Amino acid sequence: MRVLITGAQGQVGQELMQSAPPSWQISGFGSKVLDISDEQQVLDTVQQLQPQLIFNAAAYTAVDKAESDQDRAYAVNQLGAHNLARAAQSIDCLLLHISTDYVFDGKHNQPYTEHETPAPNSVYGDSKWQGEKAITAICSKYIILRTSWVFGLHGNNFVKTMLRLGQQHDVLSIVSDQVGGPTSARSIAQALWQVARQYQSSGDCPWGTYHFSGSSTCSWHDFACEIFTQATTLGLIAKTPKLNPIKTCDYPTPAQRPAYSVLDNTKISQQFNIAQSDWKSELNFVLRQLKDAQ
């Protein structure tokens, strides 16, 4: 199978590259080599490589910066998705695209299914939703995978931020009234490859939008507590800072986050036999890797 991976230097992109089937022909490009907002560049690349699968792991993910950098956020997340959809459709290629829980407004109190209508309340969330709409309007063969609270060994993420701040401060204030499902980049890559293998074996897929996130649900404060508990046990940090739970209103940010963005994973389990990942076990794997790298 010939596979193109965009955003190959990002959190999920690097995991996709590292876990690719050894016999498959993989072409991975970071944004410095392939800017997905450049339509001609995307079309030329796809026509040259003739991939049978495209993984779009490229995204503008600076949630707060997007509020003041709207043009670039929409260029990557909306126009980029549009360009890849057009290119994929032109050669009858399957497009697997990563999206986000931030397409929802967070006003629910039960897990969001794929049937819920998105209502994003940030530029980042809306740009990702517009990208989804572009794909569904253009592509006949696509999988959109919405995920949440991504963390991993590569790139910037909440786990690495907590470890850095924990070494600098004795007390940290962490938001406790936003609830979601932490998801490791490694488990996202594994889920995507499982979909790809099913497509390779059957030549077909139940196209559409799917949710995939870690279990169980927690707040950012809960997540931070688990990070420091495990990191201290592993000797990754000397001591756990005091963690004070605070409300969202006590920590204003340029972008509004959904208060509740738990994703229902039933559909992906039924269609692809993909189970939710245990984020605590995945966190332990990441922390052990970081420890070994010291």
N, C-alpha and C positions, 0 to 999 in steps of 0.2 A: 504494500500500500504506500502510495506517495502522500505525504502529509506536510502541510504548511502550518507552522505555529507562529502567530504574531504575538508581540509582547513577550518574546522568549527570554527577556532579562528580568521580568517581573516575578512576583511571588509564585503565582501559579505557573507561569511560563517556564521558569527554571525547573519546577517539579515535573512538568510535562516532558521537558527535554530529557531529564534524568531517568524517567520511568518508561520511556518509549519502548515498544517491542523491538528487540534487536534486529529483526529481519526487515523492518519497515524502513522506507526511505524518508528520513526526516529533514526538513528545511526549516530552521528556526531563525527568526529575525527580531531584533530589538528595534525600538523606535528610531534609533539613529541610522539604521539601515533601511527600514521600511516604515515610512510614516503613513499610517492607514487613512489619514485625512487627505492624502494626495491621491485623487481618483486615478489619474493616469499611471502613477507608480504602482498602485494596487493592481490595476488591470494588466499592466505589462508583466508584473511578477507572476501573477496567476496564469497568464497565457504561456509564459516561459516554462514554469514548473509543472503545469497541468496536474495539480494535486487532486486526489480523490476525496480528501478530507481537509478542511481548514479549521483549526482551533483559533478562535479569536480571544486571546488572553490579554490583548492590549486594551488599556483604558486610562482615562484621566480619573484618578482616585483621590486627589487632594480635596476632600469634601468641603473644608472651610475656604480654601483658596479659590475654589470654583465659583463662589459667590461674587468675587471681584474679577475673575478670569473666565467669564462666561463664554466668550468666543472660542477659547481653546478647549474648554470642557465640551461644548457642543460639537466642535470640529472633530474631536477624537471619538466621543461616545455616541454621537448621532450620525454625523457625516461618515465617520470611519466605518461604522456598522453598515451604513447604506452602501458604501463603496465595496466592502467585502461581500455583501449580499449580491450586488450586481455582478461582481466578478465570479462568484460561486455559481450563480444561476447561468452565466454564460457558458460554463463548461459542465453543467449538470453535476456539481460537486456538493457534498454535504458540508454545511457550515454549523459548527458547534461554538456557541457564543456564551460567554459568561456575563451574567447580569447580577443584580443586587436586591437585597431586601429593602433598600432605601427607595424603591419605586412605590412603596406603601406609606401611608401617612401615619401609621402606628396608633390609630385610634381604636383598634380592635382589642379584645381581651381573650381571643382564642386564635390558634395558629392560622395563618393565611394560606389558603389554597390557591392553586393556579387559576381558579375561576373568579377570584376577586379582582375587581377593576382597580388598577393602580391609581394612586392619587398622591404623587410625590410632593414633598414640601421643601425641597432644596434644589438648587441648580444641578448638583451632582445626580440626585435621584431622577429629576426630570430628563436630563440629558441621556441617562441610561434607558429610561422608558421610551424616549423618542427613538433611540437606537433599536430597541426591541420592535417597535412598530414598523420601522423601516425594513427590518429583516422579514417580518411576517407578511409585509405587503409585496416583497420582491421574490423571496425564496420559496421554492416548492419543497426543498429538502433542508430542514434546519432543526437544530435542538438548541433552545435557549435554557441555560441552567442558571437559575437565580440562587445565590448563596449569601452568607452573612458573616460578619465579624471575622474576616479572614486573618489568619496568623500563620507563621511558619519560620523556617530557617533563613529565608532570603528576604531582602528588602526591609522596608520599614513597616512595623505593625505594633499593636498594643502590647504584646508580650515583650518585645525589645524595649519599647518605651518605658514600661514599668520597671524592667531590670535596671535601665539607665537611671531613672529617677530614684529608684530605691537605694542606689549606691550614693546618691547625692543628697538625699533628704531623710530625716528621721520620721517625718510625718507626711502623709499624702492624703489628699481629699479626692475621693473617687465617686462618680455619679452612681447612684443606686436605684434610680427610678426609670432607667431604660433597660428593657429586657429583650434578649435575643438568644441566638445559638452560635457560640464560637465554632468556627470551622477551619480545620487545618488546610493549608494549600496542598499538602500531600494527599489528603483524602479527596479533595476536589479533582486533582489530577487522576487519581485512581478511578474515580467515578466516570470521568470523561473517557478514559481509555477503555473502560468496561463497555460504555456505549459504542465506542468506535469498533471494538472487537465484534460486538453483536452485528453492527452494520456490515463489517467485512465478511462475516460468516454467512449472513442471509441476504446481503445486498439490499436490505430494506430496514426501516426503523419506524416506530410510532412517532412521527414528527410532532413537534410542539414545544411547549414551555413546561419546565419541570423545576421543582424546588429540591435543593439539597443543602442540608446544614447539619451541624454537630448537635449531639444530645449529651446532657440534658440542657434545658434552658437556664439562664442565669442573668444577673445584672452585671454591669461593668465592675461594680464593687466586688461581687462574688467571684468574678473572673480574676480580678487582681489578687484577692485573698488566696485563691488556688495557685496562682503563679508564684507568689512569695512562699507559700507553704512548701511547694515542691522544690523551688529554687534553693531554699534554705536547707532542706533535707539533702539535696544533692551537693551542697557545698558550693553552689554557684555564686551565692552572695553570703556575706558574713552574718547578717541578721535581717529579720523582717521589720520593715518600718511600720509604724502605727498607721492604720488605714481608716480614715474617717469617712463614713457614708454621707453624701450630700445629694441634694436635689438638682435637677437640671437647671432650675432657675437660679441656683447659686453658682453655676458655672456657665455663664453665657458664651455662646460661640456664634460666629457669623452664619453658619448653616444650622437649620433646625433638624434635629435627629428624630426619627420615629420613637415614641415611648415604648412601643411594643412591636417587634418585628420578627416574631417567631414564625418559622415557615413549616407548613405541613408537608411531610415527606412521603405521604402515602402513594402518590402517583408514580414516583420514580421507583419505589419499592415494587409496586405491582407490575410495571411495564418492563423494568430492567433488572429486577431482583437486586437492587442496590440498597443496602441498609445504611441508616445514619451512622456517622462515625462517633466514637466516644471521644469528646474533645479533651477530657482529662488525660486519657491515655496518649492522645496525639500531642498534647502539651508536654507530657513527660518525655516523649520521643524527641521533641524539639529542644527541650532544656538539656537533655543528655548530649545531644549533638553540639549544642553551644558549649557545654562543659568540656567536651572532648577537644573542642577547637581552641580552648584557652591556652 
